[in-house]
Amino acid sequence: MVESTLRRVSTVTDPAEFEKRRDALVAGLLPHLQKQAGFVSHDLRPDGDRGGQVEVTVWRSAGDCRSYLLNGAAAMAATWLDAFFPTAPFPNGNWARDTAERA
């Protein structure tokens, strides 16, 4: 399994608002992810109290994850993510993705 973790900071800092938006985002995003070869799971959770978020997608193989990241599906998912959770203004609105194999 390969885990791709996206960390970012958005303008949404209220926990109740986060939950409401996450539910709406996942309702549209999950069918998109389920169409991607090798998709296993998705999780989006708050990270800290300043609008930080962690999005984790899990893939069957490194090739499946690479395909998701390079063939446009991740860009589409990021577009939806930013629509529901606008990126915080510079310098706080950075995005960082890490990908690692897991046992």
N, C-alpha and C positions, 0 to 999 in steps of 0.2 A: 504494500500500500504506500501511496505517496500523499503527503499532506502539504497543501499550499495555504499559507497563512498571510493574509493581507491586514496590516495594521494601518489605521488612519485616524484622523481627528475631524469631526464634523461640527456643524453649528448646533446640532441637537444635543442638549446636555440634560434635559429633564428625563428622568427614568420612565415616567408614565408615557411621555411622548415617544420615547425610544421604542417601548413595547408596542405601541399602536402602529408606528411606522414599520417596525420590523415585521409584524404580522401581515401588513399590506404588501410589503416588498416580497416576502417569501411566497405569498400566494401567486405572484406573477413570475418570480425568478425560479422557483423550484421546477416547474414544468420545462423551462429552458435548460436548466442544468441536467434534468433527467434524460434529455435527448442527446446529451454529449456522451460519446463512447467512454466507458470506464468510470463513469460517475458513481460514487458510493454514498457520500453524504455532504451536507452543508450545515454550518452553524454560524450564527452572527450573534455576538454578545458585546455588552459594554466593556470597556477597558479603562478603569479609572473614573474620575468624576468630572472631567473637563471635556466630555464629548468624544473620548477615545473609543474606538471600536476594534474588534478583532473578527475577521471573517475567515473561516476555515472551510476549505473544500477538500474532500478526500477522494483519491483516484486509485483504480486498481493497479496502474503501472506508471512508470515515469513517462512512457510514451503517450499515454492517455492524458496525463497532466500537461505535458509539453504541447500536445495538440490543442487542448483547451486554451492554454496561454497564448499560443502563436497564431491560431486560425480564426481569431475574431470573437469567439464565444466569451472569453474573459473580458474583452473590451465592452461587449454588450452588457454583461453583468455589472461591470463598473459604471456604465452609464446609468443603469437602473439604480444602483446603489447611491450614486451622487444625486439622482433626482429625489430620492426619499430622504437622504441624509447629506445635505449639501456640505461640501468640503469647507472646513474652517479657513479663514483668510490667512495669507502668508504672514508670518513664518510658521504658523501652527498647523497648517493644512497639508502636511506632507503625507505621502503614501509610501509604504514599504512592504514588499512581498518577499517571503522566505518560502522555500520549498525543500522538503526533506523526506526521506524514506522513514517509515515507522514500522515497528514490529507488529 
